[in-house]
Amino acid sequence: MAFKVPRLPAKRRLSSSTETPSISPSIPQPSSSLSYSSPTSRAVARPHKRVGLVPRSLGASSAASLSAPRDPDVFQQSSTPVHARIIQEQDGDEVEEDESLAERIMAVDMRNRGDIGCCYYVAQHEALYLLEDIRSAGLETIDLLKLHIEPTVILLSSRSDERVDAHLDPGGRSRGSVQGDATGFRTPYIMDLRPSAEFDYEPGRNKLASLKLRSDAGHLGTIITPGSHNAYEYEDHGEVGTSGHYGKLLRLAGRIDLESRLTVGCCGAVLAYLSRRKAVQFLPGDVAANSLFRVSTIEMFNLNDTMFVNVDTLTSLQIIQSETHPHSHNQGPTKASSGAKEGLSVYGLFHHLARTPQGKQLLRQYFLRPVTDVSVIKERFNTATLFLRPDNNGPIGNITKSLGQISNMRTIMVNLRKGVSFGVGKGGGIRNGIWSTLRKFTFHAMLIRDAVSGIAGAEKLMIGAKIFESCDNHQLANIGTSITSTIDFTLSAQMHRTVVNAKVDEELDNIKQTYDGIEDLLNRTSQSIAATIPPHYSLDLNVIFFPQIGFLISLPMDPESGKGNYEGGDTDEQRWDRIFSTGSRVYYKDYRMRELDETLGDMYATICDREIEIIHELGQRVLAFEDMLNRLSDILGELDSLLALALGARAYKLTRPRISRRNVVQIQGGRHLLQELTVPSYVANDTALEGGSGHKSATQDDGQANLSSQVHFQRSSSPEEKISNPSMLLLTGPNYSGKSIYLKQVAIIVYMAHVGCFVPADAATVGLTDKILTRLATRETVSKVQSAFMIDLQQIALAMALATHRSLVVIDEFGKGTDSSDGAGLACGVFEHFLSLDAERPKVLGATHFHEIFEHGFLQSRRGLAFGRMEVRIDRDAKEIEQQITYLYNFRLGRSATSFGCFCATMNGIDKAIVDRADDLCLLTARGEDLVAACAMVSEEEERELKVAEDTARSFLAHDIRDMASSANDKTAAANPRALLDSLI
């Protein structure tokens, strides 16, 4: 029989009991947070149902506006206005990334004493990146690749140069398995030494050819020669055309350089690693494995347009500087994070200004990969200049607010393909789930497009053109409207699962209406059953419904027998079957309960299954726009990073520099960006440097010289050309006068200009620079068996080997870690080497306290060499030693002959006697006098003490002890040696 149950205005129970809350007539709340999964009862578990999504186009029936809505109600049906409140909530939480999506797997191989190949995979982008093979490179190139990629796993061939293994993993601290179970202290990445067979060229090429890329999804035709008589013989031949093996190799050769044999071998190692990871995490034949570590695209990359920087440069200049996370739960590296936070650094000043996760990531890449492409740098400058115009403050403010609601769609699309609806980590819920995030993205993306169109001159910018081209308001409105009209976000938040709106599916609405009226049915049924049993048994009888179990009769348990108070009649039709029991109640089924099961069935499971199908269809329609959403997400991330550079320029009073193809660095009023934030006032200084002209080739002028970090120029034998500014500036002067800060501020300004960021200066002209090489700080570590001086030598040797006429070399106090004579000689030799390069000489900034190399003429003055000092004021009449010297921090041309180290010692608490003695020795050294003779001189007090000692010794030697001891009068003295000595003296 069929039941038509009316919907009650209010819920009520026949009688109270202590039963499980899941018997409530409202829809139960299963604990699973996955979409596309069947309900889970508290009594009986049911396996999850996985559904694969096949992209399908969105229908055009949804009403959509071609311009961004001014109110979120554009996505809202009039029957459910409460949804608008969810959109308006400024919930900044994002869907937490799965650890696997944060992984970057890098494979590197180095052979033939310098040939390098590299490939890396980014899980979030599902992309494989290949490097063009580099010839005659070194370990510094591998360091540059590490900075470029920031890997979580590094694969290394067993036949690779053994220096690479020792360099990447000193002490073997980062060894780990496929699961990354390395223990103890280790580097931020896992090292995996793989058999050399995995890096072979042929297997790697075949694996690349067998990849099913997203761009190969279209029709693949067969190539047949016109006029061939045997054309029909090739109709089903698998080895011809673009679908066979050779056809795949042809398509592959159109995407990548197959002549980069080392890199192709590295690709094979990466793909083999991904296959092992899948095999560990999934059973054979599991379709869910297809969504893990999928390769959708392959691209080539190179380092030609990137400035060469290494870890020493980044650390010394504090470009990026991590520190231990203050929260103990976030400390220590994992697959998803480094376990650290950004400290006081140049990037750290801009990091918080980016609002989106993809924008923060791209901004970090900007600071890690300064470019040498003039067009890219000028485009970033032009964008920041336009954003900072006063008439654009309104649109920029609106863009900034909307960017705070934009999430990374690449992560969202990967989770959507997996069938994940809520957050995958802590804080998961409908408000920060997939569908809510998608809805906010579409809404705020349209707002951003409208705001960008309101910026005067936005159409002239490359980022503006990208937004206008990729942001299709019609499609975004269709996606947002479809999500809002399908999902009831209010009920979903209450039920902890994705709930479908009313009037979406008639069948689902009918089932929900019946389910909503089930309480009245239970009341009438319980009354009917109570009328058929003895009155004293029916006082506490309930008829309840359990999802997946059905309708049950519940009675109190008899504590003596363990049975219910009543178990039905004597006949088979009247007998009740016991299903299960709890501590105080017993649950039965009879023919009436079975009749309800057959008639109504498991309505809750039916509701959930139907909602799964509807959400599945919605997911199919949304995934049809995956490429568009991913592309738009990346563009909005680029907009966010460029906006962060502009906002940082306004916040820190930065100035647009001029990028020149001339090899110069001219700075007026330069400041140290970090130092000025930590002191009450900062003194700005000027700088002027000009490097060599280099060599002009037949195909390149001086302004278009190859700036690749892999190209090394030969020295010039031509006579020295005229220059207006020196190529080397050496600073001398007192300690604590600001020499090191001056060196760093010039390097930071040059670095920031190549990032495309405004610089801390009143005005600056920066020539294209291919490398910034530093000897500023000594990075000591117990993992390397090296002294501090050896590390200094390695840094300076690298600078001498890699420097070109386009490089900037910064040297601070080189040679201080060894004997003063040896250190002075080494410092003088290094400066002499750079000056002798003629047309190939780099721009060099140096600071030293070895005044003897100038006093004794070891480093002669010449064209191209300039001396500078930091100005101080001396007041020797001041009573307090701290007041005798005043540091003015002004840069002045000329040389200083003193370091005022003794003043610094006094200011830091060194005893005055020690300081006075040091002053005397310094004065003797400056006069060229003999320090040995000076140290042998004694004071008047010491001279008096020596005179008394001498007289005593002579008096002692003038007496005959034997004669005195034999004297009868001195028997007491002879018996007491001390008395005898006293009598002698």
SULHUUR-V628312 format. One record per helix or strand of 3 or more residues. SS is the DSSP state (h for helix, s for strand). FROM is the first residue (numbers start at 0). TO is the last residue. If there is no record, write none. Layout:
ss = (SS:SS)
from = (FROM:FROM)
to = (TO:TO)
//
This chain:
ss = (h:h:h:h:h:s:s:s:h:s:h:h:s:h:h:h:h:h:h:h:s:h:s:h:s:h:h:h:h:h:h:h:h:h:h:h:h:h:s:s:s:s:h:h:h:s:s:h:s:h:s:h:s:s:h:s:h:h:s:h:s:h:s:h:h:h:h:h:h:h)
from = (20:71:77:82:98:103:114:126:138:152:161:169:189:195:200:213:230:244:260:286:296:310:321:327:339:345:356:373:389:408:433:457:461:472:488:505:517:534:541:549:576:584:590:602:625:657:663:674:684:701:727:738:762:770:787:806:819:837:842:851:864:880:884:900:911:930:939:960:967:976)
to = (22:74:79:87:101:110:121:130:148:156:167:171:193:198:208:215:233:252:280:290:300:315:323:329:341:350:367:386:402:417:452:459:469:485:494:515:529:539:545:556:580:588:599:622:650:659:669:676:689:703:731:754:766:774:801:811:834:839:846:854:873:882:892:906:926:935:956:965:974:983)
//
